[in-house]
Structures are given as C-alpha cells and as structure tokens.
Amino acid sequence: MFDAVGALVASRSPLPPPAERRRLRQAHALTLDEVAAALKVRRATVGAWESGKTEPRPPEREAYARLLEQLAKLYPAPESTGVPEDTTVPQTFTAVAPPAQAQTVAATPSTPMVSPSAARTAAPSAASDATATATEEAEAEDSSTPPPAVVRAPAVGRRPRAGRASHGAHRPDASKPAPVNTPAPDGVYAHGPLLVLDADTDRHVTGYGLGGLILDVPAKSLPALIEWTLTEARLGAERLHGSGKDADPLLVLTEAACERYGLPAALSHEERLAGRLPEGHKVIKQLQRADWQLTRRGLGPWARIYHPAQGGHRQCVQLCIPSWRALDGRAWSHAAQLEPAELARVLGVYAQRVMTPVGSTAVTGLHLMTALNPPTRAGRPDADGRRHSEHRPGSLGTEPMDPAPCEAPDGHPVLAHLPRFHVRGPDEKLMEEAYDWARDLTDAECMKRYLVGIDVNLAFDAGANGAGVGLASPPVHLTRPAFDPSLPGSWLVDLSHVDPSRVKVGKQWRDLDGHLLPSPFTPSGQRPTGPAWYATPTVAYAVELGYDVTPVEAWVRPEHGRFLDGWYKRLRDAYVTTMADLGVGEKLSPQEFLEAMDGYKSRDPELGIVVDAVKMTVKGGIGKLREKARGGGWKPGQAWPALARPTWRPDIRAAVISRARINMHRKMVALAAATGQYPVAVLSDCAVYAADGPSPLDVLPHGADGKTVPGSFRLGVSPGMVKHEGTQSVLWGANVLEQLAGDGHIANLARYIKTGEVTAKDTGE
C-alpha cells in the first residue's frame, strides 16, 4: 500500500515550466544525450519535455523531477529584468543585458559545475551612430567597411567529443589554468570574443571558447551560422577606446567544420594563389541568397561576412580557416595543428590581451593602432538632434596622405616623374632600416672561447614608446631649416663629419675604437660619405653625441603627437603578462631571469605560441606602415591598395626603426666606454659579443646591487631589455666566416647564433 501511494505521488511530481527545464540543464553543462542516458530514454524524448510537446510519465518522471530539483538549488532562477531572453538588445547609448545564463565549461558529466560570478553584467558603452559609421581601417586587400551588431541570448550546451571527424577524442585539460579572466556568465559578450567550431561524424557542430566554454551550434548552413552568431551566440569584445567600435565575433573553422558547412578542407593551388574561393562557389551563392555580403577579400583564409549598415549598427562576423593557411607558422607556430579547445585558448588569450585577430598578426597589429586611437569621435548634435562624426585630435584621421618624396618607396605615384630606371641614392631616399652589420674578429677576440648573442625584447615596441610622429596633416617642406629634435620628419643633412671614435657619453667626451662599432646612421653600419635623408631621431642622436648638424632641407610635420603610446603599452602588457604566466617575472635578478628563461615555453606550449604571436604583431604592425605593392598586375607609378589607408605612413615606420637602431647603438657605446667590449655582429635587435664565458653575464657585468653598466644593456623581460639569444664557440664563428666569405662580404654571425645552423641557402649551394 505504501509503495502504491509513493507511485501515485511520483506520477504527479511537480516540474518547472519547459523553458526552465532547459535552462537548468544548460546551466550544469549537461547535454540532451547525457540526460537521456541517465533516465534511459531517447534524446528526442528529453528534447520534447524541454519544448513542452510532451510530459514525462512514471517511472522517469520522478527521476527527472529530482534532477531538476537538485539543479534548481545550484542555479536559482535569475531575477527578471523585464526583457525576455529572445529580445534583441541593440548597441546604442544604453542597453539592457539579457538575463544571466550560466557558462558552460569543459568538464566530465559527473563533475559538478559551479556557476562563475558575473564579472561584467553591463553592456559595453557604445559610441554614437556617427562614430560607428566612420571610416574603418582595413588591410591592403580589403578596405571596405562592414557595419555594429545586435546580440541575443544563446542556446547553450555541450556535446560528447567521441567520433570527431578530424581529430581524436579529446577534452580540454581541466587542471590547466586559463591565465585570463573567463567570460562573464551574462552580458552582451558573455561568451567571449571567439569560438573554434568543430564537427563530429554525426555532423553535430560544437563551439569551443575561452575559459573552457563549450556551446552546441545548431546552424546547418553557413548563412544560418552567421545569423546564429549575431543573434544568439553572444560573441564579441568590448571596444578598446570609447570612440572606437566593439570587436566583431570571430569563428574559427576546423577542417571538419568546413566540410560540415560545404567548404573545402583545403584550397586548391589556383584558389590559394587567388587567396579565396571562386565567386561561383555554392556556399558564396548561399550567402548571396540570404543577403549576406563579403568584403573585397572574398571568402578566403580570413573573411568578413556582413549585412550593410542599418542605422549605424554593425552586423559582421569574421571567419578564420586554419587549414587554408590562415595561421602563418612564422607567427602562430603549430597552432593550426592544435585540438579545438587548445586553439580556442591560444586565440582567446591573444584576443583578450591584444585584440581579436582580424587577419595575420601584421594586419592585426595595424588594426590595433586604430582601435586604440580611433580617427573620429561623436560630435555635438546638430539642429535636428543628430550626431555626426568629427576628427579626433591625436589620431591619423580618416583620409590617406601622400608621403614626402624622400619617404616614398620606389614606384610610388609621387615619384612617377622620375626616369624609369633611375636609382635613388641616400640623398634622395630615406633609408631608415634595422642593423645588418658585421666585422672580422680581432686577435684578442679570437683568443676568447665563446660568442654570446643578446637580443632586445620587442625592440620596435620599445622604439614606439614615446615616439613623436606626424598626425593627420601633410608634411611641410623647409629649405635650410634649423634642426628641431621635437619636430617629426625627414632631414637632408651631412653626418659624415661625425667621428664614431670620439663621442659624448653623458656629459663627457670618450675615445672609442670607431672601427669596432657600427655607424649609428646607416643600416649597414658603414660611415656615411655625404648628405643623406634621416628621420628626426637619427639626427637628434648626432647632436647627442656632441656634433653640430646643418640640414639642407627637410619635410616636417608641425601637427604631431605620441600616436603609438597606447599601442606600445597594450603590446608590452600582453607580452609581460604572458611571460609572467610562463614563470618569467619582471622583478628578477639577472641570474634568476636567465634561469627562468631556460625552457620557459615548455612550461605551457600554448602560451609560448601567444608570446611568439605578440612579437610578430609588433614587427608586422610596424612593417604594414609601409606595405609595398604586391601582385603581378602592378606597374611602377600606379597606386596600390595599401595607399588608401590612413595608416599607410612610411614616416612613422622610419621614426620607430630609427629609434630602435639608435637605442641599440647608445647601449653598445655605453658598454664599450665602460668595459672595452665591442660587438662583432649586429642584426636588427641581436648583438653578438666575444666572451670568456658562455653566459650573457660574461658580457654584461653586474655589480653587487645587480645593476649593469648605466645606459647599457640590461637583462630582463620588459621591452628594451635583453635576453640570451644563443652561445656558440669562437671556433664555430671562425668556420662560419670562412664558409660564407666571398666578394669581400663578411657573414653576420648574429643570423646564426641562436641555433648555430647555416643552411644551404646561406652558403649558395
């Protein structure tokens, strides 16, 4: 009789509404399959209970009610905001965040999940519609500006990984810490900046995000995927500047995900040369039928898919396809071969600390400049109450600018008047480049045992710190001007009288062996022989060394500022923070620093990839400031796409490289003046010294206080400080010099000091 009464009660066990059942399951990261297996019913049956199509019956009803009761204690229903979960929240001046929804994490079904605290519940503040529609910085091959998105609450869940089409079964390592803030469980961008999408053999698609987040992706086609991303996935990132724009969601497609959505796993040879799929591809036609548009890049390794602007709001999603070579191995190492969850961690950490990738690291580095220093801001309302964008002081503006003739690379339209085969010399062309200098070893150096290479951390980033550069106004030409070190520009001046053997170090004149030091004024390290064009930092250094300068003419920029300061700080913090996660902190003694650097990438290879990507973002971003023409159809004198960008600024690149090279020379001079040690080779940010011991400490002596020679190289992790690049024997160096000798050329040992390997390409064999 008691059993009968119990069964009667169980047959009417109270259940929450269908929508609440689904919320509770998702909050605990349970899939329909897992619930169905526990209750011994079909997956579709549980789905019908959650949709309200059917109600559970005994004996499953009692077990299902108990499950929901326990979950309700763990995840109480959020307080209502008055906005339904499926209500669109536009990004305007004010926005109401959708109700909180617990984050799904990668865990085994038996592992209880604790709902993370809401770190950011408010929607990001938005700039005016005018700012949102302002000219957007684009890379060379894509200058079109897709439009700001609307976001709704997503359907969240997690699928088992068994049976994946492209990878072995794998779950993220729950024991591995994610050294970043995981996405908040609510808010407009609750699920972070990106998802890595993968498909299993049953064609189910799973999205892997930052902090172990895993989402079910219900979309069955690429147009549906874009729609789901913008309306349900809650992906994106807040703007880096109040006058900028929020980052678009990024979807990274594995090979299996590509095949699931009708894309090839790899591009053909012709498609790879074109950098995109042909216009007639079936997936592109699907997008067109759904009114989605592609930028001029088309559907390639990095693609943007968008709707035209509606009321100034962006509706844009970015795609990254690693199997189409989107992740260059020089910047991203083996990231393209990682499991989806691991790749999501690598890209997610980079996105949080630098920005959401928008292309190669070079392209991203360039976009970061504009994201941190937008060209426009919202102006005051007009008579009709509408706001329009206006130029933002301190930025580069929205219009491209012609360089001074001396700053233009060969083939630029401003040089179209020159004869076709005319070769410009130093008195016609600004040649501010990094060092590539080497010399023979002295007899005393040959008696030492080792060659030790030291490398400057983020040398170009350090060169950008505090650099005064021209802003949005064109250069002004001057004849016989007085040199002004505070005025950015290019100066035609004769520095051949500067004697590298006698220089001012601080306030004292010092005699050095000028033949053992590279000239600070040329990339080759050779002493200039007559007038040449130099950027302001180079000429200012000649004055610092104690010499008078008399410019013949100049192209200067009266409107100037420290445009790159925010860029420097963002990348510096990204690098230093990631290195700290790898066990290399800022406040280490020189010996502790060298010990910490020993094998630091092996402690967390994924973060090691992030470190390399940050380095390449610095180098590539500076390089993009003077991107050259590419492609077989271009002819000298014609414009190329990069010239349409306001950030095509060879003068800024020249100033940064000049500062980096001068910083290098200044430290070499300080070390030589204090210790009598001179470099035997310098390549960009690496200098090689002969030493009695194999450690950088044998080159850079330190006092009892742990400090090195004032003004010289310092061991440490911050940009501008140095690390150990590599050590080889002096005998090795002699063999390389002999092996590569020819036509009076001296091999640059700094090129090979890291590994000691000399390739057949280097020897010409």
Summary of the structure (lengths in Angstrom):
residues: 765
radius of gyration: 30.1
end to end distance: 94.9
largest distance: 111.6
contacts: 2535
relative contact order: 0.10
helix: 33%
strand: 14%
